[in-house]
């Protein structure tokens, strides 16, 4: 699936940006990563709140082959009904964006720098003692 087709698919929901990613595409809304295109299929971000809905709709989790074993991540295939019904597409895309927002909030709650480094205004403090 090419970039134009992905943008067209999500047009009823909102304007998206599409970036090349590995052998597929990453799909973003306002800079928020919420969907993957791989092998011509769309996968939407899910979490513990929304994954049961994807599972109940018969969607499949995104899985790829890691070094030693298959790896499953928290993205689920877009339900078939969403490909043919704009209201369904909007509903499922909203679930994905909400999951991506929750994931972002969880990640933002962790400090990105050590407290010592934050005190130094983001600069590394040098020890004045010799080792």
WORA-V523702 format. One line per field, one symbol per residue. psi: psi as a letter, one per 30 degrees, with the letter a starting at -180 (. if undefined). Layout:
psi->???
//
This chain:
psi->kleeeeeeefefdlklkkkkjbgbkkkkkhfkjflkkkggkkkkklafefeeeeefgglklkkljaeflkkklhkkkkkeffffjeeeeeeeeeeeeeeeeeeeeeeffkkflleeeeeghflkkkkfkl.
//
